[in-house]
Amino acid sequence: MRVFGAHKTPSSLPLSDVPRNLDYESGKVSLVADFAGAEQNRVPVYLINGTGKTFRMETVALEIPIVLEAYLGNGHWERAESHNAYGFLSTRKEESLPAGNFKVKKARLWEEGEPAKLRYALYQDGRAAIISESFEGRLPVGEIDKARHDLMAASLVPEPLRIRYFPEQTTRKEIREEWGNKLTLLRSFGPCYVDLLEAQRWAAAVHENPVSSRADRNLAIQLQLTLLEPWPAEYNVGRLFDHCRAVLIDREPGTEKLRSLCWRVLKEESEQSSKFKDPQLAKVAWETIQSGAPTQELEAATDFLCVNHIAKNFSPILEYKDHGKLLEHKNPYVRITAANQMLSQKTDQAVVLNHYLENKNEVGVFELIRVLHFDRLYYPYEKPNWELWESALDKDIDYASAQLSLLFESDNTPTNLRKFTQSSVLPESIKERLEAYCDTAPNGPKKQAIKRLLDDVNSTRNRVFRRPFL
C-alpha cells in the first residue's frame, strides 16, 4: 500500500488560522488554493468548512482526494492528474471536517507543459464533489490520457465490466465472445478509456505479426471498428443500468449475447441499492430460469433473482411453494445457488434439507456437499445433518472425506467450539469409515487432514465436558 508521507491528511484547524490572503465563502464548503505558498510543483489547497454542520468525506490511501482538472471546452472538465496508488481501489476511510474548521493538502501544480485552464476538485465516488475557482496554469502533454487509464478511472467501472490485463489473461475465445459485449455496455456508461488502449495495441500487434491467424486478424479488425464508434462525453451509471434493463425486459433480437452480462451488472448493483429490487425485473429473471435460456444467461439470472428475491423480498413476487421449484431445476448451478440463499433464511432450512434427503440418490456429491457446507456456515451451533453426510460418503468417499475434514478445520465452526464439536457429534459409523479410508488412501494432504480430525476425536473422547444439544 502506498503511504503519502508528507501529504498525509492532517488534523483540522479552526478558520481563524486560514491565511489572511485567502478568500472563502461563508455558509458553504469550499476549496481555495494558496498560490503564494507554491513550491516544487506543489501548492497548498485548503478544504474549508464555512457551514454550521460537520462535513463528511471519504479519504483515499491516507490523503484527501484533491486532484487537478482541465477544461476541454463545451463546458466539459476532465481529471488531469493520474493516480495508480493501490489505495484508490481500497484503503478508503470516512473522515469528518467539523463546522468552522479546515484541512489543507499540498496538491499538484505543474510548472512546465502547455497552457491550460485548470481547477482543483475534491473527488468523491470518482467524481468532482467540491471545486475551486479556475486558473490559468500549465499541463504536461499526456496527463489527461494517463488519468483516463489509471486505477482511479478503473474504480468507476462496475465490477462485471472491469477488464484488466488485456489480453494477457484473456483467451481469443473470450475476446471474441465477451469483449464486444463489454464495449457495447461500456459505451452506454460513458467515456471509459480503461484498457481500451490495450485493445488497440493488441489489434495492432496482430496485424504486425506475420504468423497471426486469419481468425485473429478478423477479430482485430472487428475490435478496431468497434473502438472507432462515438462515446458519450460524461459518465452516467444510470444510463448503463437503464440500457441493461431494456436489454433484459425487451429481449430484442440481436441482444442475446448481452443478456448474461446485463444480469451480472444489475445483480452487483442490486446488492448495494434497493431500487433494483423491482417486480418486473424479478419476473423476467424467473421466466428466464424456467425457459430454455443458454447456460450462461440462466446462471446469471439465477444470481440476480437469488440476491434480490429468494430471501426476504421473494414472497411478494412468488408463492412460498414456488421456492422449491428451483431446487428441482435441471441445472445444478440453479439448485445450489437457490439452496444457499434459502438456507440463509432460518424458515427455509427444513425445506432445503428435507428436499435433499428425499432426493439424495439423484443428487451429485458436489452439490450435496455444497449444501452441507452452507448448512454449517449458517447454523454452526446446530447438529450437522449426518444422514446427508453418510450419503455423500457413499457417492464419493475420497472427495467427501476431504470435505468433511475441511469442515472442522474451517473458521465456519467457531474456534472455541471446534474440539467438543468433533468429539461430541461425529457418529461412530462415520468415524469407522474415515479410519478405513486412511488405511488404504495414499499419503498426501487429504489423508493428513483426515488423520488430524481422527486424532482430535480420539484424544478428546474422555473429556467430561459435553454439549447435550449437539
Wavefront OBJ file of the C-alpha trace (Angstrom):
o trace
v 0.000 0.000 0.000
v 1.329 3.427 -0.885
v 1.755 5.849 2.021
v 1.763 9.541 1.213
v 4.204 10.656 3.964
v 4.350 14.443 3.661
v 0.857 14.615 2.174
v -0.886 12.638 4.916
v -4.219 14.148 5.914
v -3.620 16.475 8.921
v -5.973 17.210 11.783
v -8.438 20.012 11.161
v -7.693 23.553 12.287
v -10.033 26.485 13.152
v -10.918 29.055 10.471
v -9.024 31.697 12.433
v -5.833 30.005 11.175
v -6.695 30.386 7.473
v -4.105 32.700 5.802
v -5.459 36.227 5.514
v -4.696 36.420 1.811
v -7.312 33.711 1.075
v -10.969 34.478 0.442
v -13.643 31.853 1.057
v -17.411 31.940 1.014
v -19.218 31.711 4.327
v -22.040 29.199 4.551
v -20.542 26.565 2.205
v -17.718 24.045 1.912
v -15.091 25.359 -0.482
v -11.657 24.688 -1.978
v -9.155 27.559 -2.081
v -5.598 27.359 -3.450
v -2.827 29.445 -1.862
v -0.625 30.094 -4.910
v 1.627 32.376 -2.853
v 2.758 29.285 -0.957
v 3.513 27.157 -4.044
v 6.870 25.376 -4.241
v 8.352 22.354 -6.022
v 5.296 21.589 -8.173
v 3.008 21.708 -5.130
v 0.519 24.250 -3.831
v -1.418 24.287 -0.509
v -5.117 23.756 -1.219
v -7.484 24.477 1.684
v -10.700 22.498 2.205
v -12.745 24.978 4.250
v -15.996 24.176 6.048
v -17.723 27.522 6.404
v -21.057 25.927 7.299
v -22.595 25.208 10.679
v -22.592 21.439 10.105
v -19.931 18.733 10.034
v -18.771 17.857 6.507
v -18.127 14.147 5.914
v -15.881 12.871 3.161
v -14.033 9.724 2.125
v -10.242 9.880 2.186
v -8.265 7.512 -0.015
v -4.851 5.997 0.739
v -4.493 8.326 3.753
v -4.951 11.532 1.748
v -7.692 13.963 0.808
v -8.517 13.137 -2.845
v -7.987 16.649 -4.267
v -6.841 16.465 -7.900
v -6.349 18.720 -10.911
v -8.995 19.033 -13.608
v -8.534 20.598 -17.057
v -11.123 22.405 -19.192
v -11.621 20.719 -22.582
v -14.257 23.093 -23.979
v -18.057 22.980 -24.316
v -18.429 23.062 -20.540
v -16.544 19.778 -20.127
v -13.879 19.328 -17.431
v -11.791 16.189 -17.101
v -9.402 14.879 -14.464
v -5.831 15.765 -15.456
v -3.860 14.052 -12.696
v -3.259 10.303 -12.796
v -3.322 8.037 -9.740
v -2.127 4.448 -9.767
v -1.902 4.066 -5.996
v -3.462 0.761 -4.947
v -5.315 2.741 -2.313
v -7.732 4.144 -4.881
v -9.309 0.694 -5.046
v -9.122 0.044 -1.297
v -7.943 1.707 1.954
v -10.896 4.082 1.922
v -11.787 5.769 5.186
v -14.503 8.240 6.121
v -13.286 11.389 7.877
v -15.141 14.415 9.112
v -14.385 18.118 8.916
v -16.096 19.925 11.809
v -18.045 23.138 11.247
v -15.785 26.209 11.241
v -12.641 24.173 10.512
v -10.358 23.481 7.565
v -7.833 20.942 6.314
v -5.026 21.519 3.859
v -3.313 19.357 1.254
v -0.263 20.114 -0.882
v -1.751 19.471 -4.320
v -0.134 19.142 -7.746
v 0.816 22.340 -9.594
v 2.828 21.878 -12.794
v 5.498 24.433 -13.692
v 6.016 23.029 -17.198
v 3.737 21.992 -20.044
v 1.169 23.537 -22.371
v -1.007 26.489 -21.228
v -4.329 25.223 -19.865
v -7.372 26.315 -17.892
v -7.285 24.323 -14.628
v -9.049 23.923 -11.302
v -8.872 21.695 -8.208
v -11.625 19.254 -7.307
v -12.330 17.130 -4.243
v -13.277 13.730 -5.650
v -15.910 11.524 -4.018
v -17.038 8.273 -5.656
v -14.803 9.077 -8.612
v -16.411 12.445 -9.369
v -15.862 16.107 -8.532
v -17.847 16.991 -5.392
v -16.271 20.354 -4.408
v -14.401 22.549 -6.920
v -12.100 25.556 -6.678
v -12.000 28.710 -8.795
v -10.398 28.072 -12.178
v -6.971 29.474 -13.013
v -4.530 29.638 -15.923
v -1.708 27.139 -15.492
v 0.332 24.543 -17.346
v -0.305 20.900 -18.092
v 2.231 18.375 -19.467
v 1.199 16.596 -22.665
v -0.363 13.196 -21.993
v -1.552 13.760 -18.406
v -5.239 13.590 -19.321
v -4.689 10.351 -21.238
v -2.822 8.849 -18.248
v -5.732 9.727 -15.968
v -8.163 8.024 -18.338
v -6.290 4.742 -17.958
v -5.343 4.734 -14.266
v -6.736 2.746 -11.330
v -8.927 5.645 -10.220
v -10.696 5.505 -13.584
v -10.998 1.722 -13.292
v -12.706 2.089 -9.911
v -15.602 3.904 -11.622
v -16.446 0.927 -13.804
v -18.975 -1.593 -12.397
v -17.130 -4.777 -11.435
v -18.637 -7.096 -14.125
v -17.395 -4.683 -16.813
v -13.878 -4.201 -15.467
v -11.436 -5.613 -17.992
v -7.924 -5.773 -16.599
v -4.672 -7.032 -18.127
v -5.995 -7.418 -21.640
v -5.048 -9.621 -23.428
v -2.548 -11.488 -21.216
v -5.242 -13.084 -19.053
v -7.830 -13.356 -21.819
v -8.087 -16.134 -24.414
v -9.015 -15.420 -28.002
v -12.322 -17.236 -27.455
v -13.120 -14.942 -24.505
v -12.143 -11.878 -26.530
v -14.430 -12.955 -29.354
v -17.384 -13.750 -27.083
v -17.077 -11.106 -24.353
v -15.042 -8.120 -25.481
v -17.551 -6.734 -27.978
v -20.389 -7.113 -25.443
v -18.415 -5.263 -22.772
v -17.584 -2.454 -25.187
v -21.275 -2.091 -26.035
v -22.244 -1.689 -22.378
v -19.219 0.481 -21.569
v -20.283 2.858 -24.311
v -23.665 3.347 -22.628
v -21.811 4.018 -19.350
v -19.600 6.859 -20.568
v -16.067 7.785 -21.680
v -14.425 4.761 -20.087
v -10.970 4.534 -21.615
v -9.698 1.960 -19.123
v -7.873 -0.768 -21.012
v -9.277 0.258 -24.383
v -5.757 1.359 -25.258
v -4.644 -2.229 -24.579
v -7.276 -3.487 -27.018
v -5.903 -1.155 -29.672
v -2.335 -2.304 -29.003
v -3.371 -5.944 -29.225
v -5.175 -5.373 -32.503
v -2.133 -3.553 -33.921
v 0.208 -6.330 -32.758
v -1.944 -8.935 -34.528
v -1.633 -7.085 -37.837
v 2.127 -6.614 -37.425
v 2.708 -10.302 -36.647
v 3.150 -12.228 -39.928
v 2.138 -15.550 -38.322
v -1.177 -14.275 -36.956
v -4.104 -16.460 -37.961
v -6.889 -15.216 -40.196
v -9.313 -15.567 -37.257
v -7.120 -13.315 -35.105
v -6.835 -10.726 -37.871
v -10.603 -10.692 -38.433
v -11.171 -10.280 -34.676
v -8.666 -7.418 -34.530
v -10.494 -5.645 -37.363
v -13.828 -6.032 -35.517
v -12.322 -4.559 -32.355
v -10.828 -1.610 -34.179
v -14.135 -0.826 -35.909
v -15.959 -1.024 -32.569
v -13.448 1.294 -30.892
v -13.968 3.939 -33.594
v -17.651 4.378 -32.732
v -18.502 7.564 -30.739
v -18.557 7.619 -26.929
v -20.591 9.922 -24.614
v -18.724 12.849 -23.056
v -19.809 12.131 -19.460
v -20.108 9.135 -17.146
v -23.666 8.098 -16.375
v -24.156 4.914 -14.387
v -27.946 5.346 -14.578
v -27.760 5.225 -18.375
v -25.867 1.919 -18.134
v -28.474 0.362 -15.830
v -31.356 1.615 -17.982
v -29.659 0.061 -21.007
v -29.249 -3.262 -19.177
v -32.897 -3.287 -18.058
v -34.072 -2.544 -21.585
v -31.963 -5.402 -22.984
v -33.445 -7.848 -20.456
v -37.069 -6.701 -20.476
v -37.488 -6.021 -24.218
v -35.385 -9.047 -25.283
v -34.996 -7.723 -28.794
v -33.299 -9.904 -31.438
v -29.534 -9.391 -31.509
v -29.180 -8.827 -27.759
v -28.791 -12.497 -26.805
v -25.035 -12.250 -26.145
v -25.503 -9.182 -23.935
v -28.080 -10.618 -21.548
v -25.864 -12.608 -19.189
v -23.569 -9.612 -18.758
v -26.568 -7.330 -18.109
v -27.813 -9.684 -15.368
v -24.386 -9.599 -13.727
v -24.205 -5.802 -13.842
v -27.645 -5.382 -12.251
v -27.019 -8.146 -9.720
v -23.900 -6.419 -8.434
v -25.635 -3.056 -8.153
v -28.749 -4.542 -6.546
v -26.580 -5.803 -3.695
v -25.831 -2.155 -2.886
v -29.102 -0.446 -3.795
v -32.720 -1.406 -3.115
v -34.034 0.403 -6.202
v -33.229 -2.606 -8.389
v -35.475 -4.914 -6.381
v -38.373 -4.303 -8.774
v -41.076 -6.903 -9.515
v -40.870 -6.561 -13.305
v -37.197 -7.493 -13.493
v -37.679 -10.296 -10.950
v -40.446 -11.709 -13.103
v -38.198 -11.634 -16.172
v -35.452 -13.420 -14.195
v -37.915 -16.097 -13.064
v -39.173 -16.614 -16.638
v -35.572 -16.838 -17.866
v -34.790 -19.563 -15.338
v -37.887 -21.547 -16.300
v -37.202 -21.193 -20.033
v -34.594 -22.875 -22.189
v -32.124 -19.985 -21.917
v -28.419 -20.622 -22.627
v -26.469 -21.799 -19.574
v -24.529 -18.551 -19.100
v -27.679 -16.403 -19.088
v -29.551 -18.938 -16.972
v -26.917 -18.868 -14.224
v -26.582 -15.058 -14.304
v -30.376 -14.661 -13.986
v -30.316 -17.101 -11.056
v -27.719 -14.987 -9.263
v -29.827 -11.860 -9.779
v -33.065 -13.492 -8.637
v -31.495 -15.085 -5.565
v -29.803 -11.885 -4.433
v -32.989 -9.889 -4.903
v -35.925 -12.083 -4.070
v -35.377 -15.597 -2.778
v -34.709 -14.201 0.668
v -36.874 -11.538 2.324
v -38.069 -9.906 -0.885
v -39.161 -13.024 -2.755
v -42.617 -13.616 -1.270
v -44.358 -10.593 -2.862
v -43.363 -11.926 -6.304
v -43.890 -15.666 -5.958
v -45.794 -18.021 -3.722
v -43.714 -19.619 -0.975
v -44.229 -23.050 -2.547
v -42.501 -21.809 -5.722
v -39.178 -21.647 -3.877
v -38.953 -25.409 -4.085
v -39.163 -25.363 -7.880
v -35.619 -24.005 -8.058
v -34.369 -26.987 -6.016
v -35.705 -29.280 -8.759
v -34.261 -27.362 -11.715
v -32.286 -29.413 -14.238
v -29.296 -27.050 -13.960
v -27.154 -27.889 -10.877
v -25.940 -24.291 -10.502
v -29.552 -23.120 -10.117
v -30.184 -25.774 -7.480
v -27.038 -24.998 -5.474
v -27.468 -21.220 -5.592
v -31.132 -21.448 -4.625
v -30.318 -23.776 -1.734
v -27.630 -21.382 -0.491
v -29.996 -18.417 -0.426
v -32.830 -20.397 1.111
v -30.585 -21.778 3.862
v -29.618 -18.235 4.745
v -33.216 -17.764 5.901
v -33.964 -19.770 9.038
v -37.508 -20.606 7.971
v -36.300 -22.244 4.735
v -33.745 -24.613 6.280
v -36.152 -27.530 6.629
v -37.416 -27.076 3.052
v -33.907 -27.390 1.616
v -32.578 -30.252 3.749
v -35.774 -32.297 3.505
v -35.701 -31.918 -0.275
v -32.171 -33.273 -0.455
v -32.969 -36.098 1.970
v -35.845 -37.181 -0.254
v -33.738 -36.977 -3.416
v -30.282 -37.907 -2.094
v -29.890 -40.795 -4.547
v -30.327 -38.491 -7.553
v -28.170 -35.603 -6.254
v -24.463 -35.450 -7.141
v -21.805 -35.455 -4.421
v -20.529 -31.978 -5.303
v -23.976 -30.444 -4.992
v -24.754 -32.370 -1.813
v -21.577 -31.219 -0.059
v -22.052 -27.613 -1.142
v -25.447 -27.652 0.553
v -23.991 -29.276 3.671
v -21.274 -26.642 3.881
v -23.894 -23.892 3.528
v -25.862 -25.540 6.321
v -22.853 -25.403 8.672
v -21.997 -21.857 7.607
v -25.416 -20.525 8.574
v -26.029 -22.803 11.573
v -22.675 -23.710 13.171
v -24.234 -24.392 16.587
v -26.799 -26.912 15.389
v -26.385 -30.618 14.796
v -24.934 -31.419 11.344
v -27.114 -33.462 9.036
v -25.171 -36.713 9.370
v -27.634 -38.638 7.202
v -26.709 -36.467 4.213
v -23.007 -36.782 5.057
v -23.407 -40.575 5.032
v -24.996 -40.282 1.583
v -22.114 -38.108 0.358
v -19.562 -40.680 1.616
v -21.472 -43.386 -0.264
v -21.211 -41.404 -3.508
v -17.504 -40.476 -3.353
v -15.613 -41.308 -0.167
v -12.376 -39.680 -1.377
v -13.934 -36.267 -2.067
v -16.465 -36.358 0.782
v -13.860 -37.384 3.389
v -11.588 -34.499 2.469
v -14.508 -32.064 2.597
v -15.596 -33.383 5.977
v -12.138 -32.745 7.409
v -12.145 -29.231 5.955
v -15.480 -28.561 7.614
v -13.994 -28.986 11.075
v -10.807 -27.079 10.276
v -12.786 -24.189 8.818
v -13.498 -20.914 10.566
v -17.167 -21.630 9.903
v -17.066 -23.667 13.120
v -16.281 -21.224 15.954
v -12.777 -21.908 17.280
v -13.865 -22.310 20.897
v -16.391 -24.961 19.873
v -14.213 -26.969 17.467
v -12.840 -29.592 19.904
v -16.054 -30.570 21.629
v -17.993 -30.350 18.348
v -15.721 -33.006 16.871
v -15.759 -35.305 19.892
v -19.449 -34.892 20.664
v -21.197 -35.198 17.333
v -19.034 -37.270 14.955
v -21.033 -40.527 14.695
v -19.208 -43.799 15.271
v -20.215 -45.094 11.828
v -18.560 -42.125 10.071
v -15.504 -42.363 12.325
v -15.066 -46.018 11.329
v -15.409 -45.180 7.628
v -12.768 -42.472 7.905
v -10.403 -44.850 9.688
v -10.898 -47.480 6.972
v -10.278 -44.836 4.294
v -6.986 -43.803 5.930
v -5.783 -47.427 5.939
v -5.869 -47.606 2.125
v -5.588 -43.968 0.953
v -2.239 -42.772 -0.472
v -0.184 -40.326 1.564
v -0.968 -36.699 0.828
v -2.713 -33.551 2.141
v -6.171 -35.170 2.118
v -5.086 -38.162 4.182
v -3.163 -35.934 6.610
v -6.207 -33.697 7.151
v -8.450 -36.693 7.876
v -5.894 -38.159 10.273
v -5.766 -34.836 12.145
v -9.525 -34.948 12.531
v -9.440 -38.525 13.813
v -6.575 -37.775 16.196
v -8.524 -34.858 17.648
v -11.623 -37.007 18.065
v -9.716 -39.868 19.717
v -7.732 -37.580 22.023
v -10.868 -35.901 23.382
v -13.075 -38.972 23.867
v -12.653 -38.959 27.631
v -13.375 -35.290 28.203
v -16.172 -34.694 30.666
v -17.463 -31.532 29.032
v -20.222 -32.140 26.500
v -22.870 -30.025 24.783
v -26.072 -32.123 25.120
v -27.950 -30.178 22.437
v -25.389 -31.348 19.889
l 1 2 3 4 5 6 7 8 9 10 11 12 13 14 15 16 17 18 19 20 21 22 23 24 25 26 27 28 29 30 31 32 33 34 35 36 37 38 39 40 41 42 43 44 45 46 47 48 49 50 51 52 53 54 55 56 57 58 59 60 61 62 63 64 65 66 67 68 69 70 71 72 73 74 75 76 77 78 79 80 81 82 83 84 85 86 87 88 89 90 91 92 93 94 95 96 97 98 99 100 101 102 103 104 105 106 107 108 109 110 111 112 113 114 115 116 117 118 119 120 121 122 123 124 125 126 127 128 129 130 131 132 133 134 135 136 137 138 139 140 141 142 143 144 145 146 147 148 149 150 151 152 153 154 155 156 157 158 159 160 161 162 163 164 165 166 167 168 169 170 171 172 173 174 175 176 177 178 179 180 181 182 183 184 185 186 187 188 189 190 191 192 193 194 195 196 197 198 199 200 201 202 203 204 205 206 207 208 209 210 211 212 213 214 215 216 217 218 219 220 221 222 223 224 225 226 227 228 229 230 231 232 233 234 235 236 237 238 239 240 241 242 243 244 245 246 247 248 249 250 251 252 253 254 255 256 257 258 259 260 261 262 263 264 265 266 267 268 269 270 271 272 273 274 275 276 277 278 279 280 281 282 283 284 285 286 287 288 289 290 291 292 293 294 295 296 297 298 299 300 301 302 303 304 305 306 307 308 309 310 311 312 313 314 315 316 317 318 319 320 321 322 323 324 325 326 327 328 329 330 331 332 333 334 335 336 337 338 339 340 341 342 343 344 345 346 347 348 349 350 351 352 353 354 355 356 357 358 359 360 361 362 363 364 365 366 367 368 369 370 371 372 373 374 375 376 377 378 379 380 381 382 383 384 385 386 387 388 389 390 391 392 393 394 395 396 397 398 399 400 401 402 403 404 405 406 407 408 409 410 411 412 413 414 415 416 417 418 419 420 421 422 423 424 425 426 427 428 429 430 431 432 433 434 435 436 437 438 439 440 441 442 443 444 445 446 447 448 449 450 451 452 453 454 455 456 457 458 459 460 461 462 463 464 465 466 467 468 469 470
